[in-house]
Amino acid sequence: MKLTPLHDRIIVKPAPAEDVTKGGIIIPDTAKEKPLQGTITAVGKGRTADDGKLIPMQLKVGDKVLYGKYAGTEVTIDGDELLMMKENDVFAIIN
């Protein structure tokens, strides 16, 4: 199934949570933290300004981004865990 977000929304595939710490300690599934970065898989057209003009998106498909810990809504499509959020929930693009 293919999703196309509306307006200024994006769909992000979160990066996988780390299984092992840098010190070599294995992290159980119950203690793993949600990742705060991911890759954009789809973007909307942009938001509409008060005067009716379309403001295009600054983000594009394939961008790696940082977002807030509680940003977005979790959605499962075809077994993939995805996040749907607004463009302004993204803090930065990872270069």
Helices and strands as residue ranges (DSSP letters): E 9-14, G 29-31, E 37-43, E 46-48, E 54-56, E 64-67, E 73-77, E 80-86, G 87-89, E 90-94
